[in-house]
Amino acid sequence: MGKSQISIGLLGFGNVGSAFVNLLESQKSVIFAKTGLELVVTHVAVNDLSKDRLGLDAQTLLTDKAHEITVDPEVDLVVELMGGLLPAKDVVEAALQSGKPVITANKELLSKEGKYLFSLAAEREVDLLFEAAVAGGVPLIRVLRESLLGEPVEKIMGIVNGTTNYILSQMEEKAMPYNEALQEAQRLGYAESDPTADVGGQDAASKAAIIAMVAFGANVSLSDVRFEGIENIKSVDIAFAKRAGCTIKLLAMVSKHGDELEVQVYPAMLPKGHPLSAVRDSFNAVFVEGEALDSLMLFGRGAGGMPTASAVLGDVIDAAINLSKETYRDMGDLNEISLLQGGEQKSAYYVSVQVADEPGVLATVASVFGENDISIQTMEQEGMEKEARLVFITHEAEESSLEGVLTQLSKLSCVEKLGTVIRVLEA
Amino acid sequence: MGKSQISIGLLGFGNVGSAFVNLLESQKSVIFAKTGLELVVTHVAVNDLSKDRLGLDAQTLLTDKAHEITVDPEVDLVVELMGGLLPAKDVVEAALQSGKPVITANKELLSKEGKYLFSLAAEREVDLLFEAAVAGGVPLIRVLRESLLGEPVEKIMGIVNGTTNYILSQMEEKAMPYNEALQEAQRLGYAESDPTADVGGQDAASKAAIIAMVAFGANVSLSDVRFEGIENIKSVDIAFAKRAGCTIKLLAMVSKHGDELEVQVYPAMLPKGHPLSAVRDSFNAVFVEGEALDSLMLFGRGAGGMPTASAVLGDVIDAAINLSKETYRDMGDLNEISLLQGGEQKSAYYVSVQVADEPGVLATVASVFGENDISIQTMEQEGMEKEARLVFITHEAEESSLEGVLTQLSKLSCVEKLGTVIRVLEA
């Protein structure tokens, strides 16, 4: 049995960091009663020492040198909440090197340096836990790592970015244009002033890479993940989806196709019957399909100081218990698994085309699909004259065939502009 | 580091037991790759040795003496899938006494003998895991025990009985009477030939007791749980709920009210906006509210051989890893927490009353509510003559006041029969 007081070194004291300190303070005695462990934040690293630090104990050692905390022998366990690749990577590395368990909420770090850091943690026989890095308060990582370790998981589909889900929900529920919904999200603090990482899909792509590592033991990093965002989605697309009994969601998709793994982020039309279609507002949800399990969905708050702090605290307690029992859990080796390439993937598609409103246009455009061996499920003409728009839902087709269609369409004189292209998924 | 081959003694070889053996067989190499552990079912206890045992290895030792497996030094870990209180209690006790971790799916056993068995496991420093005992393939127990160990959980509401959820869904979607829906459930194997434990609410009550132990560290046993079932719910109640934008669900409710804990099972009208209202068919789902976490929902298959086997396997791997690292996790002490008594509880209620269709009846019946200090939210008269029926939705009222109303109503000459009484919950 190891020690019963665990000193925590906290790196980063922003929204989540201060929520974590408050939550731990209020739950200290409950945690002690349940585990026999006294968890204390003894060291905190901040960027700017001159700011007030409300909620911190007077005895807490404040420093602007994060690195010193990671090597301080008085610190038992390190919580990294700085975000970003650097200097987070250096301090997490240093903490693991000095044999300290690390809890991190840093999706960028893990999606870029996960393989290295997981193997370093295993080598040093310490925990590296990261529940809060994917879907905030939704306990997906623990469920995948522990509950489903033996489950033949086939597919994981997640709404893992609250910003884009909020924007899409507003566009659907209030018939709001994209820009207005984005501004609303910014006003509420759901979107940053530069929203690119969220709306462009990169944030979700980082999470997809982490999910692939955890669920499939695959050595996937952010640069392996193909991603699209929601910037091109128009009100007309949302309105069409609604009429068709669908809702548009930005999905992180990690699924097995034989020996290959698909790891990708894209907006998709989901039929209203699908459990993920009911996930509104800034909520996150992850749908898991497994051979034995059938289906499982986890739903909750994907972001926000308190829900994220709750996830961090769960990991901190886990690592503290392991530390006191002188044990840990590693991630196992990450293997090279071949990733499904874009062209081979099959899906039904929604294709919207802005056309000149003249006789014969529909037939001309439709024939392009046929020439590329794509059969059409439904076809609709909307608007007139300059606003004339053809909307197609295709049967399942390979992405490469669809690209052929789009290239050909863009060259037609009757096509004024290619509109949005969105995958259409089954229930 | 302990041994790397883990011999499993399996007690019970029914639906779940054989699914477990098949699942483990198919996942053996994956589990070995991820954990370095070789899991083998070496001993199986059955009731009837003369039956064929498909899927069992020729080297597996078959016996009808479960007790011998629990004390066999060659067995490292025991999986109890016999169900029922006895002899399950004796064999689980014997296994723990001999220092073997136990995985059980036995809700009855834990809801009656949980406190004793958890403390025995802690004393012998071995795992006693039971994910499959509540909500089958939905990983609620691990999430509560680990992810939310530090979370100030306030309320857990669960649809934890698939049989009743199937029946209620059929009644709502197909306007099927209760008896017909029950027969349909029996035909599909969702309900047993004697369905009392499911439709009467006792199965859900066992699960509520276990949830209270895990989430609140409360020493609650089945006998402490007040429960109602769904046998009295009529098509007219379902139809009324639908018109009112609600759906009727059988809920296991475990929630904090100041220093008191409510642990109860009852059918309730839930507004369509509530995430649990969309849980159809035989699915299970559990909704958790916490101060930091906000809200979290887990949704999946609550029963069935394969989903339950998946939950058992997750626990078996967890216990096997702990065994190999010579560690375990205990449940902590279960404390005496005072339970909210019936009379004090507040809720809005749906009350249906069959009356004589004559002038003044409505006023007479309504006045009884006023006399008991219960104010009425809405009131509706349905049908005529012998089918005349008054339906009230009350504002929030204490259960004891409502009982006063029901007693008085039953004495009125114009009241032919008291109909169903159902709690009405807010979104």
Interface residues (C-beta under 8 A of the other chain):
Chain A: A19 L23 L24 S26 Q27 V30 I31 A33 K34 T35 E131 G137 V138 P139 R142 V143 E146 S147 L148 L149 G150 E151 P152 G217 P275 A278 G290 E291 A292 L293 D294 S295 L296 M297 L298 F299 G300 R301 G304 M306 P307 A309 S310 A311 L313 G314 V316 I317 D318 I321 N322 K325 T327 R329 G332 D333
Chain B: A19 L23 L24 S26 Q27 V30 I31 A33 K34 T35 E131 G137 V138 P139 R142 V143 E146 S147 L148 L149 G150 E151 P152 G217 P275 A278 G290 E291 A292 L293 D294 S295 L296 M297 L298 F299 G300 R301 G304 M306 P307 A309 S310 A311 L313 G314 V316 I317 D318 I321 N322 K325 E326 T327 R329 G332 D333
